[in-house]
Amino acid sequence: MKKYAVHEANSLGREHLENKSPLRNDFQRDRDRIIHSSAFRRLMYKTQVFVNHEGDMFRTRLTHSLEVSQISRGVARSLELNEDLSETIALAHDLGHTPFGHAGQDALNQCMKSHGGFEHNYQSLRVVDKLEKRYVNFSGLNLTFESREGILKHCSTKNASSLGKVGERFLNKTQPSLEAQIVDIADSIAYNIHDLEDGYRSGILSISKLKQLNFFAENYRNLRDDLNSNEAVEKVRVYETLRYMMFILINDVTSHSRKLISESNIKTIDEVRNHKTTLINLSEPVQNYLNDCRVFLRANLYEHPRVNQMTSDAQRIVVDLFNYFADNFEALPSHYKIHEKKHRSIADFLSGMTDRFANNIHKSLK
Ligand code: MG
Protein backbone atom coordinates (compact mmCIF):
# COMPACT_ATOMS: atom_id res chain seq x y z
CA MET A 1 0.00 0.00 0.00
CA LYS A 2 1.05 3.57 -0.66
CA LYS A 3 2.15 5.69 2.26
CA TYR A 4 -0.80 8.06 1.85
CA ALA A 5 -3.29 5.18 2.13
CA VAL A 6 -5.04 4.62 5.45
CA HIS A 7 -2.93 2.17 7.44
CA GLU A 8 -3.88 0.42 10.61
CA ALA A 9 -0.85 1.99 12.24
CA ASN A 10 -2.04 5.56 11.57
CA SER A 11 -5.72 4.86 12.28
CA LEU A 12 -7.41 7.16 14.76
CA GLY A 13 -8.94 4.05 16.25
CA ARG A 14 -12.23 3.18 17.95
CA GLU A 15 -14.14 5.13 20.53
CA HIS A 16 -14.17 2.20 22.97
CA LEU A 17 -10.82 0.48 23.33
CA GLU A 18 -10.72 -3.14 22.20
CA ASN A 19 -8.02 -5.75 21.94
CA LYS A 20 -6.62 -6.32 18.45
CA SER A 21 -7.86 -9.37 16.60
CA PRO A 22 -5.24 -12.05 15.97
CA LEU A 23 -6.77 -12.85 12.60
CA ARG A 24 -8.06 -9.69 11.01
CA ASN A 25 -6.99 -6.09 10.66
CA ASP A 26 -9.22 -3.34 12.08
CA PHE A 27 -10.91 -2.55 8.78
CA GLN A 28 -11.69 -6.18 8.03
CA ARG A 29 -13.24 -6.32 11.46
CA ASP A 30 -15.33 -3.26 10.70
CA ARG A 31 -16.47 -4.86 7.47
CA ASP A 32 -17.46 -8.06 9.26
CA ARG A 33 -19.41 -6.13 11.88
CA ILE A 34 -21.36 -4.46 9.12
CA ILE A 35 -22.09 -7.72 7.33
CA HIS A 36 -23.41 -9.22 10.56
CA SER A 37 -25.53 -6.20 11.46
CA SER A 38 -29.30 -6.30 11.16
CA ALA A 39 -29.36 -3.01 9.23
CA PHE A 40 -27.24 -4.67 6.53
CA ARG A 41 -29.61 -7.63 6.15
CA ARG A 42 -32.54 -5.28 5.87
CA LEU A 43 -30.99 -3.66 2.78
CA MET A 44 -32.18 -6.75 0.93
CA TYR A 45 -35.78 -5.55 1.21
CA LYS A 46 -35.24 -1.86 0.63
CA THR A 47 -35.95 -0.21 -2.68
CA GLN A 48 -33.23 1.20 -4.84
CA VAL A 49 -35.51 2.51 -7.64
CA PHE A 50 -38.05 -0.24 -8.16
CA VAL A 51 -40.01 -1.32 -5.13
CA ASN A 52 -39.54 -4.91 -4.12
CA HIS A 53 -42.84 -6.31 -5.33
CA GLU A 54 -42.23 -4.98 -8.88
CA GLY A 55 -39.99 -7.94 -9.54
CA ASP A 56 -37.17 -10.07 -8.20
CA MET A 57 -34.54 -9.16 -10.73
CA PHE A 58 -34.18 -5.50 -9.90
CA ARG A 59 -31.50 -4.00 -7.72
CA THR A 60 -32.17 -3.58 -4.06
CA ARG A 61 -30.09 -1.52 -1.64
CA LEU A 62 -28.23 -4.70 -0.78
CA THR A 63 -27.18 -5.65 -4.31
CA HIS A 64 -26.41 -1.99 -4.99
CA SER A 65 -24.09 -1.94 -1.96
CA LEU A 66 -22.37 -5.12 -3.16
CA GLU A 67 -21.80 -3.57 -6.58
CA VAL A 68 -20.39 -0.41 -5.02
CA SER A 69 -18.06 -2.50 -2.90
CA GLN A 70 -16.90 -4.52 -5.93
CA ILE A 71 -16.03 -1.34 -7.85
CA SER A 72 -14.43 0.28 -4.80
CA ARG A 73 -12.22 -2.71 -4.06
CA GLY A 74 -11.01 -2.83 -7.65
CA VAL A 75 -10.11 0.85 -7.76
CA ALA A 76 -8.50 0.80 -4.30
CA ARG A 77 -6.39 -2.22 -5.20
CA SER A 78 -5.20 -0.76 -8.43
CA LEU A 79 -4.22 2.53 -6.76
CA GLU A 80 -2.50 0.57 -3.97
CA LEU A 81 -4.80 1.98 -1.32
CA ASN A 82 -6.54 0.24 1.58
CA GLU A 83 -8.90 -2.16 -0.14
CA ASP A 84 -10.44 -3.42 3.11
CA LEU A 85 -11.38 0.08 4.17
CA SER A 86 -12.97 0.95 0.84
CA GLU A 87 -14.95 -2.28 0.95
CA THR A 88 -16.14 -1.55 4.48
CA ILE A 89 -17.30 1.96 3.65
CA ALA A 90 -19.07 0.75 0.51
CA LEU A 91 -20.98 -1.98 2.32
CA ALA A 92 -22.13 0.51 4.96
CA HIS A 93 -22.74 3.57 2.81
CA ASP A 94 -26.51 3.07 2.44
CA LEU A 95 -27.36 1.60 5.86
CA GLY A 96 -29.33 4.69 6.84
CA HIS A 97 -31.63 4.66 3.85
CA THR A 98 -35.36 4.65 4.45
CA PRO A 99 -37.71 2.13 2.84
CA PHE A 100 -38.98 3.02 -0.65
CA GLY A 101 -35.82 4.70 -1.94
CA HIS A 102 -35.61 8.43 -2.42
CA ALA A 103 -39.38 8.80 -2.19
CA GLY A 104 -39.29 7.45 1.34
CA GLN A 105 -36.40 9.68 2.23
CA ASP A 106 -38.02 12.83 0.88
CA ALA A 107 -41.21 12.01 2.77
CA LEU A 108 -39.39 11.40 6.04
CA ASN A 109 -37.33 14.54 5.58
CA GLN A 110 -40.56 16.47 5.10
CA CYS A 111 -42.07 14.94 8.26
CA MET A 112 -38.91 15.83 10.20
CA LYS A 113 -38.71 19.36 8.86
CA SER A 114 -39.40 21.10 12.14
CA HIS A 115 -37.56 18.40 14.15
CA GLY A 116 -34.06 18.67 12.69
CA GLY A 117 -34.64 17.05 9.27
CA PHE A 118 -33.52 13.67 8.00
CA GLU A 119 -30.25 13.04 6.13
CA HIS A 120 -29.51 9.50 4.99
CA ASN A 121 -25.72 9.75 5.31
CA TYR A 122 -26.01 11.07 8.81
CA GLN A 123 -28.50 8.29 9.50
CA SER A 124 -26.05 5.65 8.22
CA LEU A 125 -23.59 6.90 10.81
CA ARG A 126 -26.31 6.80 13.51
CA VAL A 127 -26.94 3.17 12.60
CA VAL A 128 -23.34 2.12 13.14
CA ASP A 129 -22.73 4.52 16.05
CA LYS A 130 -25.95 4.10 18.01
CA LEU A 131 -28.81 2.07 16.65
CA GLU A 132 -27.22 -1.36 16.22
CA LYS A 133 -27.40 -3.20 19.53
CA ARG A 134 -24.99 -6.11 19.60
CA TYR A 135 -22.53 -5.30 22.36
CA VAL A 136 -23.09 -5.24 26.09
CA ASN A 137 -20.63 -2.44 26.76
CA PHE A 138 -21.67 0.09 24.15
CA SER A 139 -24.31 1.04 21.62
CA GLY A 140 -23.46 0.69 17.94
CA LEU A 141 -20.64 -1.25 16.32
CA ASN A 142 -17.67 0.76 17.63
CA LEU A 143 -16.16 1.12 14.16
CA THR A 144 -12.83 2.82 13.48
CA PHE A 145 -12.73 6.54 12.85
CA GLU A 146 -11.78 5.96 9.19
CA SER A 147 -14.82 3.76 8.49
CA ARG A 148 -17.12 6.28 10.17
CA GLU A 149 -15.48 9.16 8.30
CA GLY A 150 -16.20 7.41 5.00
CA ILE A 151 -19.78 6.54 5.89
CA LEU A 152 -20.53 10.19 6.60
CA LYS A 153 -20.27 11.24 2.97
CA HIS A 154 -22.33 14.42 3.28
CA CYS A 155 -23.47 16.26 6.35
CA SER A 156 -25.12 19.57 7.12
CA THR A 157 -22.97 21.91 9.19
CA LYS A 158 -25.61 21.79 11.93
CA ASN A 159 -25.32 18.02 12.30
CA ALA A 160 -21.56 18.09 11.71
CA SER A 161 -20.99 20.36 14.66
CA SER A 162 -22.66 17.85 16.97
CA LEU A 163 -20.46 14.96 15.85
CA GLY A 164 -17.03 15.84 17.18
CA LYS A 165 -13.98 14.82 15.17
CA VAL A 166 -15.83 12.88 12.48
CA GLY A 167 -17.88 15.98 11.62
CA GLU A 168 -14.96 18.39 11.52
CA ARG A 169 -14.23 18.12 7.83
CA PHE A 170 -17.63 19.58 6.95
CA LEU A 171 -16.81 22.61 9.07
CA ASN A 172 -13.21 23.19 8.03
CA LYS A 173 -13.70 21.95 4.44
CA THR A 174 -11.03 19.28 4.44
CA GLN A 175 -11.15 15.96 2.56
CA PRO A 176 -11.80 12.41 3.68
CA SER A 177 -9.35 9.56 2.97
CA LEU A 178 -8.79 8.48 -0.64
CA GLU A 179 -10.52 5.21 0.25
CA ALA A 180 -13.67 7.16 1.15
CA GLN A 181 -13.37 9.29 -1.97
CA ILE A 182 -13.30 6.11 -4.05
CA VAL A 183 -16.60 4.89 -2.59
CA ASP A 184 -18.24 8.20 -3.35
CA ILE A 185 -17.49 7.86 -7.07
CA ALA A 186 -18.05 4.09 -7.15
CA ASP A 187 -21.54 4.78 -5.81
CA SER A 188 -22.41 7.09 -8.72
CA ILE A 189 -20.85 4.78 -11.28
CA ALA A 190 -22.79 1.81 -9.91
CA TYR A 191 -26.20 3.42 -9.67
CA ASN A 192 -26.09 5.25 -12.96
CA ILE A 193 -25.19 2.13 -14.91
CA HIS A 194 -27.43 -0.27 -12.98
CA ASP A 195 -30.41 2.09 -13.11
CA LEU A 196 -30.03 2.16 -16.89
CA GLU A 197 -30.07 -1.62 -16.86
CA ASP A 198 -33.01 -1.92 -14.48
CA GLY A 199 -34.86 0.73 -16.46
CA TYR A 200 -34.31 -1.34 -19.60
CA ARG A 201 -35.38 -4.58 -17.87
CA SER A 202 -38.54 -2.94 -16.61
CA GLY A 203 -39.50 -1.92 -20.13
CA ILE A 204 -39.53 1.77 -19.22
CA LEU A 205 -36.30 2.45 -21.13
CA SER A 206 -36.47 0.98 -24.63
CA ILE A 207 -33.39 0.67 -26.82
CA SER A 208 -34.48 3.60 -28.91
CA LYS A 209 -34.87 5.62 -25.73
CA LEU A 210 -31.44 4.53 -24.48
CA LYS A 211 -29.94 5.60 -27.79
CA GLN A 212 -30.94 9.19 -27.00
CA LEU A 213 -28.13 9.02 -24.46
CA ASN A 214 -24.95 9.63 -26.48
CA PHE A 215 -22.71 7.71 -24.12
CA PHE A 216 -24.91 4.66 -24.66
CA ALA A 217 -25.48 5.21 -28.39
CA GLU A 218 -21.77 5.50 -29.20
CA ASN A 219 -20.83 2.36 -27.34
CA TYR A 220 -23.82 0.44 -28.68
CA ARG A 221 -22.77 1.34 -32.21
CA ASN A 222 -19.22 0.23 -31.56
CA LEU A 223 -20.24 -3.32 -30.67
CA ARG A 224 -19.62 -5.95 -33.30
CA ASP A 225 -22.49 -5.95 -35.71
CA ASP A 226 -22.28 -9.49 -37.08
CA LEU A 227 -24.94 -10.96 -34.80
CA ASN A 228 -28.51 -11.74 -35.75
CA SER A 229 -30.72 -9.11 -34.27
CA ASN A 230 -33.28 -11.22 -32.51
CA GLU A 231 -34.58 -10.07 -29.18
CA ALA A 232 -32.33 -12.27 -27.08
CA VAL A 233 -29.26 -11.04 -28.84
CA GLU A 234 -30.46 -7.49 -28.59
CA LYS A 235 -30.75 -7.83 -24.83
CA VAL A 236 -27.21 -9.11 -24.58
CA ARG A 237 -26.02 -6.25 -26.76
CA VAL A 238 -27.56 -3.81 -24.31
CA TYR A 239 -25.88 -5.51 -21.33
CA GLU A 240 -22.63 -5.66 -23.25
CA THR A 241 -22.88 -1.93 -23.94
CA LEU A 242 -23.63 -1.08 -20.31
CA ARG A 243 -20.77 -3.26 -19.19
CA TYR A 244 -18.43 -1.44 -21.53
CA MET A 245 -19.68 1.93 -20.28
CA MET A 246 -18.91 0.82 -16.76
CA PHE A 247 -15.46 -0.28 -17.85
CA ILE A 248 -14.82 3.19 -19.33
CA LEU A 249 -15.89 4.90 -16.09
CA ILE A 250 -13.85 2.66 -13.79
CA ASN A 251 -10.84 2.77 -16.03
CA ASP A 252 -11.00 6.55 -16.21
CA VAL A 253 -11.40 7.15 -12.49
CA THR A 254 -8.41 4.91 -11.86
CA SER A 255 -6.06 6.44 -14.40
CA HIS A 256 -7.14 10.03 -13.85
CA SER A 257 -6.87 9.73 -10.06
CA ARG A 258 -3.44 8.17 -10.36
CA LYS A 259 -2.36 11.21 -12.35
CA LEU A 260 -3.94 13.66 -9.88
CA ILE A 261 -2.28 11.94 -6.93
CA SER A 262 1.10 12.00 -8.56
CA GLU A 263 0.79 15.67 -9.60
CA SER A 264 -0.35 16.66 -6.12
CA ASN A 265 2.83 15.30 -4.58
CA ILE A 266 1.01 14.13 -1.48
CA LYS A 267 2.97 11.85 0.79
CA THR A 268 0.81 11.27 3.84
CA ILE A 269 -2.81 10.79 4.85
CA ASP A 270 -2.72 14.23 6.50
CA GLU A 271 -1.78 15.77 3.19
CA VAL A 272 -4.68 13.92 1.58
CA ARG A 273 -7.06 15.37 4.17
CA ASN A 274 -5.67 18.89 3.86
CA HIS A 275 -5.47 18.93 0.09
CA LYS A 276 -7.74 21.63 -1.33
CA THR A 277 -9.60 19.25 -3.66
CA THR A 278 -10.49 15.60 -3.79
CA LEU A 279 -7.93 13.48 -5.64
CA ILE A 280 -10.19 10.63 -6.73
CA ASN A 281 -11.99 12.03 -9.72
CA LEU A 282 -13.08 11.26 -13.24
CA SER A 283 -11.50 13.25 -16.05
CA GLU A 284 -13.69 16.05 -17.32
CA PRO A 285 -14.98 14.41 -20.52
CA VAL A 286 -15.86 11.19 -18.70
CA GLN A 287 -17.41 13.11 -15.80
CA ASN A 288 -19.64 14.70 -18.44
CA TYR A 289 -20.69 11.25 -19.68
CA LEU A 290 -21.72 10.36 -16.17
CA ASN A 291 -23.59 13.64 -15.70
CA ASP A 292 -25.45 12.94 -18.94
CA CYS A 293 -26.53 9.56 -17.54
CA ARG A 294 -27.84 11.28 -14.43
CA VAL A 295 -29.82 13.85 -16.41
CA PHE A 296 -31.15 11.16 -18.74
CA LEU A 297 -32.26 8.93 -15.85
CA ARG A 298 -33.97 11.77 -14.07
CA ALA A 299 -35.94 12.71 -17.16
CA ASN A 300 -36.76 9.22 -18.38
CA LEU A 301 -36.79 6.87 -15.41
CA TYR A 302 -37.01 8.55 -12.01
CA GLU A 303 -39.80 10.85 -13.20
CA HIS A 304 -41.61 8.21 -15.24
CA PRO A 305 -45.33 7.86 -14.35
CA ARG A 306 -44.88 4.23 -13.32
CA VAL A 307 -42.04 5.10 -10.97
CA ASN A 308 -43.92 8.20 -9.81
CA GLN A 309 -46.88 6.05 -8.88
CA MET A 310 -44.71 3.88 -6.64
CA THR A 311 -43.23 7.06 -5.27
CA SER A 312 -46.50 8.63 -4.26
CA ASP A 313 -47.76 5.37 -2.68
CA ALA A 314 -44.54 5.19 -0.70
CA GLN A 315 -44.74 8.77 0.46
CA ARG A 316 -48.24 8.30 1.72
CA ILE A 317 -47.20 5.25 3.73
CA VAL A 318 -44.25 7.03 5.34
CA VAL A 319 -46.31 10.10 6.23
CA ASP A 320 -49.16 7.97 7.65
CA LEU A 321 -46.75 5.93 9.77
CA PHE A 322 -44.95 9.00 11.00
CA ASN A 323 -48.19 10.68 12.06
CA TYR A 324 -49.46 7.50 13.66
CA PHE A 325 -46.39 7.09 15.87
CA ALA A 326 -46.33 10.79 16.69
CA ASP A 327 -49.89 10.43 18.02
CA ASN A 328 -49.29 7.00 19.59
CA PHE A 329 -45.72 7.23 20.80
CA GLU A 330 -46.25 4.40 23.29
CA ALA A 331 -46.63 2.02 20.33
CA LEU A 332 -43.00 2.58 19.26
CA PRO A 333 -40.68 -0.34 20.20
CA SER A 334 -39.01 0.63 23.46
CA HIS A 335 -35.39 0.35 22.30
CA TYR A 336 -36.00 3.17 19.81
CA LYS A 337 -37.14 5.49 22.54
CA ILE A 338 -33.96 5.63 24.52
CA HIS A 339 -31.86 7.90 22.35
CA GLU A 340 -33.32 11.27 21.84
CA LYS A 341 -36.35 13.33 21.34
CA LYS A 342 -39.63 11.76 20.31
CA HIS A 343 -39.56 12.61 16.60
CA ARG A 344 -35.94 11.51 16.17
CA SER A 345 -36.86 8.14 17.69
CA ILE A 346 -39.74 7.81 15.24
CA ALA A 347 -37.41 8.65 12.35
CA ASP A 348 -34.93 6.02 13.59
CA PHE A 349 -37.66 3.39 13.70
CA LEU A 350 -39.20 4.35 10.36
CA SER A 351 -35.94 4.61 8.46
CA GLY A 352 -34.89 1.18 9.67
CA MET A 353 -37.98 -0.46 8.18
CA THR A 354 -37.89 -2.56 5.03
CA ASP A 355 -40.44 -1.81 2.32
CA ARG A 356 -42.43 -4.88 3.26
CA PHE A 357 -42.42 -4.19 6.98
CA ALA A 358 -43.59 -0.62 6.40
CA ASN A 359 -46.32 -1.88 4.07
CA ASN A 360 -47.49 -4.48 6.57
CA ILE A 361 -47.61 -2.10 9.52
CA HIS A 362 -49.43 0.40 7.36
CA LYS A 363 -52.02 -2.21 6.39
CA SER A 364 -52.47 -3.37 9.96
CA LEU A 365 -53.08 0.21 11.13
CA LYS A 366 -55.90 0.61 8.64
MG1 MG B 1 -25.62 4.28 -2.79
Boltz pocket constraint, residues with backbone or C-beta under 6 A from the ligand:
constraints:
  - pocket:
      binder: B
      contacts: [[A, 64], [A, 68], [A, 93], [A, 94], [A, 187], [A, 191]]
      max_distance: 6.0
